[in-house]
Amino acid sequence: MTVVRMNQNITGPKTSPNIPQIPRGTNDILPQQIPLWIDIEVKARHILATYGYKEIRTPMFEEIGLFKRSLGQTSDVVNKQLLALASGTDKEEGLAPLASLTSFALRPEGTASVVRSYIENSLHKKENLSKLYYLGPMFRGERPQKGRLRQFHQIGVEVIGPDSASPYLDAEVIALNVNMLKSFGLKNFKLVINTLGSLEDKENFSKILRDALRPHLSQLSKESQNRFDRNVFRVLDSKNKADQAVVSHLKLNYDHLSSESRNYFEQMKRALEDLEIPYEQSATLVRGLDYYTHTVYEITSTALGSQDALSAGGRYNNLVEQLGGPAADAVGFALGIERVLLALLALGGSEEENPLGPKAFIVALDQLALNRAFQILHALRGEGVVCDMNYKLASMKSQMRLADKLQAEYVLILGETEYQKGIVAVKNMKTGEQQEIEATEKNINELANVLLMGKV
């Protein structure tokens, strides 16, 4: 698989301010890049189907309260990165616009919306285990940089249900994530795992962590000092060098875990080993969202530089009930499509890829031929032949040059002689071979078969 260079707009406008500009932190996915995105999506859908997952599509925006309740009031996503919208109730209802404003935000991740849909649509009444996946854009109002955009695209899975609390399901989700990345052509990535234990274990861990960090509080960055009371776990995954130096000297272990949590984690690791999936274990690996419990993991690639995460996920057993739903455990992950493409490029993919050209390109040499070429074009399309033409008269040379640029397999030449005979001259652009084939209304099916079967 080859890869197009990602045109990520992370620095702002580069042309005249009078010309409309793409918003900073977003990028256009151009036609020559689309085949690569489709390739990723097709491979993902195939492997998801083999694992028994079904697609779900949720709105691109939700009430802000959903994200505050699920992601945590102290998370960076909620405090710094939500792209909020303001929308009023229809004025015809007689409400003053300002009095009726309700706050919404573009979705920063997929889990909260999927869980909201699971609860609202009572999916627990339809099946004991809902295995769901989604593909689409997410939005975060953060400082754009390579591999970190304000609009980015994810493929994610969520397994929700009263029967989902199994270490084997955690291992399956991780295996699915690993195998999906391999199917894209990635290799030499690293899987790091950890456990946070139950909610009670997490609370014990937060106390132990604060006690360990308190003597070094002055050495931490200002941001980590603020996180110390609000969300101490975020100190562990800080990218600040001073913070990393402090964390590296902490002697963290798993004393805070209950015996049940220890056994769960050990079973999950054995399941990964049975599947021959290599991993590293790190007691400092945490996720920045409040809903995680038990298993957490991250898959990284050195090909991405500082923003090295390809995908991440874990278990969140309490979120469904926290949002007002039934007792249901859950586990899932999300991977970044832009990150995958950047990693593939860094690993040797070429910078350009053209989409597959048309099967046939029709060259018309005069006005009568142009009229007939237009009819043949649409008749062939009706037979499933991908074809195109120049929609105005031009020289034979320029039209052949255009057919070559489009990478057409065949050129159908139609001039005065061909028009009078009811034929087209079909040229194989690869071999140069040419033959005349009838192109009447009755024979269009045979012409289409010749092109589709590659008989010229």
N, C-alpha and C positions, 0 to 999 in steps of 0.2 A: 504494500500500500504506500503510495506517495502522498506527500503532504504539502499544502499551500501555506506560504508564510502568513501568519496571522496578522491582519492589519489592525492591531489594537490601538485605539486612540486613547493614550494615557497622558498626553501632554497638552491637549487642547487644540484650538484652531491653528492651522498651518497656512491657510490661504487668506484671501481678502475678507475682511469682516462683512462686506456687502454680499458675499456668497453664503447661502445657508450652510451651516456647519452641523455635523453629527455631534450629539452631546458627548462631552468628555467622559471617558470611562466606558464607552460603548464601541461597537465595531459593526460594520456592514459585512454580511456573509455574501460574497460575490458569486456570480453564476459558476465560475470555474472552481470555486471551493465546495459548492453544494454536493457534488458526487462524493466527496470525502465525508461530509456530514451524514449523507444518506447511508454510506457504507458503515459508519459507526452505529447508526440507528438500526439498520437491518440486522447487523450482527448481534446487537444488544437484544433486539426483539426475539431473535431466534433462540438465544441461550435462555432468556427469561421464560419463553414458552416451554422449553425442555424442563425447566424447574417448576413449572406449574403456576407462573405468575400471570395476573390479568391487569390490563392497563386501567388506570383511573385518571381522569382529567378534572382538575379543580380550577377555580377562578385565579386570575393573576393577582388579585388583591382581596384582602380580607379586612375585617374590623381589627384595628390596632390591638384591642384587648385580647384577641386570640394569641397574638405573638407575645404579649407581655405575660400572659398566664402560662404559656407553654415554654418559651425560651428563657424566661426569668427576668425579673425587673433589673437585675444587676449585670446582665450579660451585655457585652459590647454591641451585639447585634441590635438589641432594643435601645440601648442608651446612645449609640453613636451612628448606627448604620441603617435604621429603618428609613425608607423613602415614603414619607407620609403623604396622603392625599386628603383633600377636604371636599365633601360632597353634600349638597343640601337636598332636602325632600322636595318633591315637585311643588312648584309655586302655586299650582292650581288647587292644592290642598288648603291654601289660605294661610300658610305658616310663613312668618318672616324668615328670609334667607339665613340670617345670622343665628336666629334662634333655633333653626332646624338642622344646623350643621352636625354631621356625624363624621368621625375620623376613621379613615381607612389607610392601609399601607400596602404597597406592592409586596408580594411575598418574598421574604429573604431566604427561605428554604422551603422544602416540601412537606416535612413531617407534620407540622401543625395543621396544615390544610387537609391532609389525608385523614388525620385523626378526627378533625372536626366533621368531615364527610362521613367517616365510619360511624360516628355517634349520631349525627343528624339523620342519616338514612337507615339507621338500625341494622347495619350489616351483620351485627352479632346474632340477629335472629334468623339470618339466612344461611350462615355457615359458622362452624366452630373455629375455623382458621381462615382469615382473609389474607391471601398473598397478593399484594398489589404492587404495581410499579407505575412510574410517571416519567415523562420526558418533557423538558421545556425550560423556559427562561426563569431566572430568579433575579432579584434586584437588591443591591445594598449600596447605601450612600456613604461609601468609604473612599479614601484617597486611592485613585487608580494607580496601578503599577503593573509590570509584566506578570501575567497570570492571575491578576486580581482586578476584575472589572466591576463596574456598577450594574451592568446587565451581563449575566453569564448564564450558561446552560448546564443543566444537570440531568443525569439519569439516576433515579433513585428507586429503592424498594422499601416496602414496609410490610412486615408480617404481624398481624394483630389478631388476638383472640385468647380466650381462656386456656387454650391448649398450647400456647406458644412458649411457655416458660420451660424450655428444654435446652440444655447445653449443646445438644445435637443440632438444634435449629440455629443457634448462634454460629456453630461451625459451618453449617450449610450456607448461611448468608455470607460468611467470609469466603467460603470456597466459590460461591457464585461470583462475588466481587473479583476474586483473583482470576478465575477462569474467563470472566468477561474482559478484563484487561489483556489477558493473553490472546484472546480472540481478535483484539484490535491490532495485535502485532507488537505489544509492549513486552519487555523482558527486563530482567535485572532490577526490578523494583523490590522494595523492602516492606514487609508486613510487621508492624509493631503492635502488640496487644497488651492489655492491662485489665484489671477489674477494679471497680469502685465499690463493689458490694451492694448491699441493700441500702435503703434510705437511712436506716439507723447506723449502718457501717460508715456511710458517707459523713454523717454528722460526727461520729467518733474520729474519722480521719481528718475532718476540718479542724477539730480541736488539737489533735496531735500536730498537724501541719502548722497551725498558728503558734503553738508552743515552740516548735523547732525554728520558725522564722523570726520570732519576736526579738531574740538577741541580735539579729542581723538586719533589723528593720531599716536602720539608717543607711545601710549599704544598697538597699533596693532602689530602683527607679521610682520617680514620683507616681507613675501610673500603677506600679505594683504596690506601693504604699497605700494608694487609694483602694486597691483590690483586696488588701489584707483583711479588711473588715467586711467588705461587700461580697466578694467571691474569691476566697483565698486560693481555690484550685487554679485560677487563671495565672497565678504567679508561676506555677510549674511550667506552663507552656509559653512564657514570655520569650520574645526574641532578643530582648535587651541583654547585652553581654554581661553587665554587672549582675543582673538577675540570674542569668545562667550560671555565673560563677558561684553565687550563693547556693543555688539549687543543687549544683554538682557536689557540694560538700554535705548535703543533708543525708542522713542515714535512714532512709525510708524503708519500711518493711510492711508486712501485711498483718501486723498484730491487731489492727482495728477490725479485721474481718471475723465474722461469725464462722463457726464450723460449717454451716450450711453453704455460706458463700465461698469458702475455701474449696469445698467438695465440688461445687458447681463449676468453678474456674478450672479445677484439675480435670474434670470430665471433659470440659470444652477443649482444653489443650490436647488431651489424649485423642479426641475426635479429629482434631487438625492433623496430629501426627499420623493417625491411621489413614488419612487422606493424602499423606506425604506433602503437606503444605508447610514449608519452612516459616518460622516466625522468630521474632525477638520479643522478649518481655521487658517492659519498662515500668517501674513503679511510679514514674513521674508523668506518664502519659495520661492526660485528662482531656475531656472535650469541653469547649467553651459554653455549652448550653446546659441549663439546669436540669433538664429532664432525664439525663443519662443515669442508669444504675447498672451494676454488674459489669458485663463485658463492654469494653470500649476498644477501638482499634483505629489504626491509620495506615494507609499505604502510600509510600513516598517514592520519589525518583530523583536521583542526583542530577538528572538531565534538566530539571526545572529551576535550579538555583535556589535562592532563599525561599521562594514560595514553592516548596517541594511536594506538597500533598496532592496526590492524584485522586484519592477518595478516602472516606472515613465513615465510621458508623458505630453502632453498638446497640445495647438494650435499654429500653425505657419503660419499665414495668408499671409506673404509676401515672403516666400522662393521661391515659384514657379516663380514668376515674377523676383525675385532677380537673379535667375539662367537663365533668358532669356526666360521663358515660358509665357503662357497666364495668364490672371487674374484668379487665382484659390486659394481658401482658403484651409486649411488643418488642420487635427488634428490626433494625434496618440499616441502610447505608445510602450514601449519595456520592456520585463521582462527577467531576467537572469535565465536560466535553472539551472546552478550550484547553484545559490542562493536558488532556490526553493528546490533542493535536500538537501542542507545543513540545511535548515529550517525544512524540514520533518524529517531529522535525529535527529535534536535537540529536536523535539517535541515527540520523542519516537519511531521512526522507528528503526528496527533492522539493524545491520551492514552488514548482508549478505543476499543475495537472489540468488538462483540458477535459471537459466532459465528453462522453462518447459522441461522435458526430452523427449526422443523419445517415440512414442507409442509402438514401438517394438524393441527388440534387438535380433539379430540372433546369436546363438551359434553353431558353426560347430566343430565337434569332430574328423574328419579325412580329408584327402586331397580331396577325392571325395565329401564329404559333404561340404567342403569349396567352391569348384567350384559351387555346386548347391546353396549354401547359397548366393553366390555373385549374381547369377541370380535372386533368389527370392527377394533379397534386392532391386534390381533395378526395378523388376516387381511391387513390393508393392509401391515403390515411385511413379511409373507411375500411380498408383491408388489413390494417395494422402495420403498415409500412411507415417508419419514421422518415419523413422527407421534407424538403424545403425548396425554395426557388428565389430568384431575384424578382421583385415585383414590378420592375420597370425594365425597359429595353436597355441593354448595354452590350458592349463588344463581347465576342466569344472569349477573348483572352481574359478580360476582367471577370467574367462569370466563372471561368474555369479556375482562376486564381481564388475566387471566393469559395468555390466548392472545395478546393484544396485546403484553404484556411479552416473551413468547417470540419475537415477530416471526413468528408463524405466517402462512402465506399464505392458508390457508383454515380456516374453522371448520365442523365437522360437528355440527349440532344435532340431538339425539335426545331427544324427549320422549314422552309417552304416545301422542299422535296419530301421530307418526312410527313409534313402535314397533309400533302396531297395523297400519299400512300397509306395514311392511317397507321404509321409506325413511329417508333422512337429508336434512335441509335443509343444503345446502352454500352457505356465504357466502364470497365473495371479500373478504378484509379490506382490500384496496387500493381496489377500485371500489365496494364495498358491494352488488354484485349478488348475488342469491340464487336458487337453484333447487333443486327436489326431485329426488333421484336414488335409484333402487332400491338397497338395501343388503342383499340376501339373500345366502346363501352362494354361490348360482350366479352372482350378478351382481357379486361383489366385484372380479373382474378388470376389469370395465368401469368400476366406480367408481374403481379405482386408476388406470386409463388417463386418465380425465377429470381427476383431480388432477395426474398427472404431465405431461399435455399442456397443462394450464392452460386448460381449455375453459370455465370458469365465469366 
